[in-house]
């Protein structure tokens, strides 16, 4: 009994009159390329990613070579991942004006930065139980400070969109908050932010003075998560200081601003010998600083040592 290949040849030559040499090419092509074609069907799905989309856009719009387009698309992908990172529950990305942009600059001439903002926090549930007014005011404080910590400033229009309230309502709440001596950094009050002590240092100082979380939340309108984060940052700075790192090294390791590092160190020097606050200070450092080797590991990674 002949092979399948022979049967194909006989059928094609006897019934269709196709010459043998042509048939050989057809059969061989079919047998060789069958599996590669199936794999290519799946490879097409992989090529639907954002990087491929960017590469195609660069190719179409700027007529760069394919190699250049792929290289630029890879760089864009790395940049986006580094800038954005991952979102936590209740967060979103938002494009805000950089905090160093002076007043009077036209919108199309401004520099923007993508920041992560927390639209929903677990603390919002408790605030909502009190009143929608309290919920809105606390969200204004949270969003404006989160944006400011990431090098941007929100406008009242930004807050209106994010919080689904009128600009007039947002402005009225901001005025009330400022009257309570609450830090609300926006582009509208940019010149009033000034070089004074940051809200982070103020919150840490309240904790050093034996105020509890509930009291600090009420006085500053910051969430429990934010307060805990500031205390942890303070503990890391002081722990590194006690390990012998100077302020510039600490700044590089922690990635905090020079101003904040010096504010935290000033707090430490002020209260480390205060009998009323010494116990609280030791509690913060032991509770929030983590392993003592943390500083050396971070320093090694950042190239500080």
N, C-alpha and C positions, 0 to 999 in steps of 0.2 A: 504494500500500500504506500502510495507516494506521500510526501510531506505536504503540510498545509501550503507551503510556498509553491510547490509544484502544482497543486490543485488550482491556485490562483492564476498561475501562469497559463495553464491549459485552458481555463475558462476565458481569460481575457484574449488569448490568441485565437481560440476557436470561434468564440461568439462575437467578439468586438473587433477582431482584426488588428489589435495593437501589437506592434513589433516587440520582440522579446527583450531587446536591450532597453526599451522604454519601460517595459513592465518591471524589469530588475530594479530600475531606479525608483519606481513607485513603491514597490514592496519594501525595499531597503529603507527608504525614507520613512515609511509608515512605522516600521518596526523600531527604528532608531529614535524617532522623535516622539513616540507616544508618551512615555513617562515624563520627559522634560516638559512637554506641553501641559500635563496635569499639574506639575509643580508650579509652572508659571501662573496658572489660574489662582493659586493661593498667594503667590508673591504679589499679585496685583492688589490684594487687600492690605498688605503691609505698606504699600506705597501710597496709601490714602492719608497718612499722618500729616500733622501740622508742618513738620520740617519739609516734607515733600511739597506741600502747598506753598510754603514760603519760597522754596527753590523755584517752583514753576512761575510764581508771581515775579520774582526777580528776573527770571529768564525772559518773560514776556514784556515786562515794563522797561527793562534796562539793557536787554540783549547781551548780558554777560555770558561768558562761556559756562557750560554746564558745571565744570569743575569749580569755578568761582562761585556760582549760585549755591552749590551744595555746601561749600565751605562757609559762606555767609549764613546760610540757613542753620548750620550746626552752631555757629557762634551765637545766633539769635536765640536758639533753643537753650543754650547754656545760660545766656544772660537772663532770659525770662524765668528759668527755674531758680536762679540765684536770687533774683529780685523778689519774686513772688513767694517762693517756698510753698508750704502747705497751709491750708486754712483749717482752723478749728471750728467746732460746732458754733453756729451763730455769727460767724465772721463772713466778710465779703471784701473784695478788692475795690478800691476807689482811687480815681486819679485826682489828686489834690495839688494845689499850688505850693511850690517850695517856699519855705518860710523866709528865705533871704530875698525874695522878690519885693521891691519897694512899692509903695502905693503909686497909683497913676499909670502903671504899665498896662498897655493894651493886652487883652486876653490872648490874641494870636502871637504876642511877643513874650508871653510868660513861659517859664519852665515848670513842668509838672512832674510828679513822682507818683508811682503806684504804691498805695499803703493798704494795710490790713486794718479794718475797722470792725469792732464787735457790736453788731446790731442787737443781738440778744445775749443776755447773760442770765445765769440762774438767779442772781440778785434781783433781776427785773420782776420776777414773780412776786417777791415780797413787796417791792415798791408799788406794783400794780394793786396789791391788796389795800394799800393805804389810800392811793388816789392816782389817777392818770396824770395829774399835775406833777406829783413827785416823780413818777416814772419818767416823764418827759424831761424834767430838769436834770435828773441823774444821768439820763442818756446823753444829754447835751454835754455835761461835764466829761463823761467817759469818752465820747467820740472826739471832742476837741483836744483832749489831752493825749489820746492815742495818736492822733494825727500829728500833733506837735512833737511827740517823742520820736516820730519817724521823719522829722525834718520838713513837715508841711503845716499849713494853716488852712482850716476850713472857713468858708464864708457862711453868713446866715442863709444864703440861698442853698449852699450845699446841705446844711442841716435841715432846711425845709424839705428838700427832696428826700434825704435819707430817713427823716423821722415823720414824714407825711403831715407836716404842720405848716401854717402860713408863716411867711417871713416876719410879719408883725408879731405873731405869737412867740416865735423863736427869739426875736429881739427883746420882747418884754421879759421873758424868762432869763435871758442872759443878763439883763440889767439887774434883776432881782438877785441873781447869783453873785454878781460882782459886789452888790451891796452887802452880801453875807461874807465878803472877803474870800470867796471861792475862786480858784484859778480857772478861768475859762479863756484859753488862748484862741483867738480868731483873727482873721485878717482885719476886721473892723477895729479891734482894740490892740492891734500889733504894737503900736507905740507905747501902750500902757503896760506891756508885759515886763519890760525893763530887766535890769541885771540882778534883781532881788533873789532871795533863796527860792529854789524850785519847790514845787508842790511835793516832789518825792522826798526831799530832805525834811520838809515840814511834817509829813506823815510819819517818817521814821522818828523824828524828834518827839512827836506825840506818843508814840509807842514806848520810847525810852522813858517818858514821864508817867508811865503806868496807865495810860489810857487803853481801854480794851478795843477790840475790833469794832464792836457795835458803836462805841462812842466816836471812833475815828471815821467810820462810815457816815455817821450823822453829821459830823462837823465838816468833813471834806467832800462828801458825796462821791467817794470812790468805792469801788466794789471790793469784796473780800479778796478776790483773786489779785486785783491790782495792789492792794496793801501787802499781801503776802509776797508778791513779786518784788516790791520795793525793799522789803525787809531782807529778802534773800540776796538781792543785789548789794545791799549795804553790808551784809555779813561776808559776802565774797570779797568785797573791797577791803574790809578790815582784816580778814584772814590773810589776804595777800600782803597787806601792809606789815602784819606781824611776822610774816615769813621773810621779810627783808626787801620786798619789791618797792621801787620808787613810783611816784604817781604816773609818770609817763609809761612805765612798764605795765602798771595796773590798767591804764587806759587801753593799751593795745590788747591785753589779755581779755579784759571784760567787754571791750568794744563800747564802753560808755564814753560820754564826752568828758573832756578834761575838767570842765566846770563841775559836773556831777561828782566825779571822783574826789575833787578837792572839798566839795561840800560834805560828802560822807566822811572823809578823813577829819575834817574840822569838827563834825559832830562827835566822832570817836574821841578825839583829843579833849573835847569839852566835858564829856560825860564819863570817861574811863576812870576818873578819880572821884567822881561824885558818889558818895555812899548810898544815896537814895536810888541812883540809877545803875550802879555797877552790876547788881544782880540781873537786872533786866538786860543789860548789854551782853553779859556772859550768856544769858539764855538765848538771845538772838543769834550770837555767833555759833553756839553749839547746835542750835536747832536748824539753822538755815544754811550754814556754810558747807555742809557735806564733808567729804574726806579731805584731809589735810593735803594730800598729794594732788588735789584738783589743780591748784595753782601751778605746780611744776609741770604737770601734763599739758595744761593750756599754754603755758609759756613755751614749752618745747614745740608745740604745734605752730604757734604764731611766730616762732623764730626770735623770741625775746631773749632767751638764755644764750 
